[in-house]
Amino acid sequence: MDTTNAPVRARIVDLLRSGKSDDEIIIEVWGERAGNFSQCRHTILLARDALEIDELGGPGVKYKGPWPVSYVRNTGERVFRVAPGHDVPEGSLGALGFKMERR
């Protein structure tokens, strides 16, 4: 894919997928204009997050299940134990960034 005209973050995601290091990305994307390294590194971190979310299944998906059922509400809705001390109702999984994987 030709990323010369792509937005910076999309271009960085492509470079990360190709295995480039942070320093190589800074040189390739910003070159002589890379005066503020903290801004460059922050943009690379945002691109890493975007790549990770994409690999998990798309925007908004942060965590994949399946999780054990902690209990069932009297309405029949299952409540999952997603972490120690954290129970999430089935209807709220998507809003909180969880995605249930079917087996």
C-alpha positions in Angstrom: 0.0 0.0 0.0 1.3 3.5 -0.9 1.2 5.5 2.3 2.8 8.7 1.0 -0.5 10.6 1.0 -2.1 8.7 4.0 -2.6 10.4 7.3 0.5 10.1 9.6 -1.1 7.6 12.0 -2.2 5.3 9.2 1.3 5.5 7.7 2.9 4.7 11.1 0.6 1.7 11.5 1.8 0.3 8.2 5.4 0.9 9.2 4.8 -0.9 12.5 3.3 -3.8 10.7 6.4 -4.0 8.5 8.6 -4.3 11.6 10.2 -0.9 11.7 11.6 0.4 15.0 10.5 3.6 16.6 13.7 5.4 15.5 13.4 4.2 11.9 9.8 5.4 11.9 10.8 8.8 13.2 13.4 9.2 10.5 11.1 7.9 7.7 8.0 9.9 8.7 9.4 13.2 10.1 13.0 13.2 8.9 14.6 16.6 9.4 11.4 18.0 11.0 11.6 15.6 14.0 12.6 18.3 16.5 10.0 17.4 19.1 10.7 13.8 19.8 8.1 13.5 22.6 5.4 14.4 20.1 6.8 11.8 17.6 6.9 9.1 20.2 3.3 10.0 21.4 2.1 9.6 17.8 3.8 6.3 17.5 2.1 5.1 20.8 -1.3 6.1 19.5 -0.6 4.2 16.3 0.4 1.1 18.4 -2.9 1.4 20.3 -4.8 1.6 17.0 -2.9 -1.4 15.7 -3.7 -3.4 18.8 -7.4 -2.5 18.7 -7.5 -3.5 15.1 -6.0 -6.9 15.8 -8.5 -7.4 18.6 -11.4 -7.0 16.3 -12.0 -3.3 15.5 -12.7 0.0 17.2 -14.1 -0.2 20.7 -13.0 -3.7 21.4 -10.5 -3.8 24.2 -11.0 -7.2 25.8 -12.2 -10.5 24.4 -14.1 -13.2 26.2 -15.4 -15.7 26.9 -15.6 -15.2 30.6 -17.2 -17.3 33.3 -20.8 -16.5 34.2 -20.8 -15.0 37.7 -24.6 -15.1 38.1 -27.8 -14.8 36.2 -30.2 -11.9 36.9 -33.9 -12.6 37.5 -34.5 -11.3 34.0 -32.4 -14.1 32.6 -29.5 -11.7 31.6 -26.1 -13.3 32.3 -23.5 -11.4 34.3 -19.9 -12.2 33.5 -16.8 -12.1 35.8 -14.4 -10.2 33.5 -11.8 -9.6 36.2 -11.4 -10.2 39.9 -14.2 -8.2 41.5 -15.6 -6.9 38.2 -18.9 -8.3 37.0 -20.4 -6.9 33.7 -23.9 -7.7 32.5 -24.2 -9.2 29.0 -26.0 -6.1 27.7 -23.2 -3.8 28.8 -20.2 -5.7 27.3 -20.1 -3.8 24.0 -20.4 -0.4 25.7 -17.5 -1.1 27.9 -15.2 -2.3 25.2 -15.7 -6.1 25.7 -16.4 -8.6 22.9 -17.7 -12.0 23.5 -16.1 -14.7 21.5 -18.3 -17.6 20.6 -16.8 -21.1 20.9 
